[in-house]
Amino acid sequence: MSGTLDHQKKEEIRELFNELIKKYEEAEWTVITEYSGKLDEDRKELEDDIEKMRSRIEKLLE
């Protein structure tokens, strides 16, 4: 085994992480809308966190 992931496996991993990130985003947004007094600031922070996660995943899959 070469130690590298084939294209199909990378796509499956990418899809799985995207599903997990979406669920995380929905859960966080629910909490923000229920309990936050600063929606815009918290939404921006959430968007930044999600972008960082996606970026890290892509780097790992390179």
Order of alpha helices (4+ residues) and beta strands (2+ residues): alpha-alpha
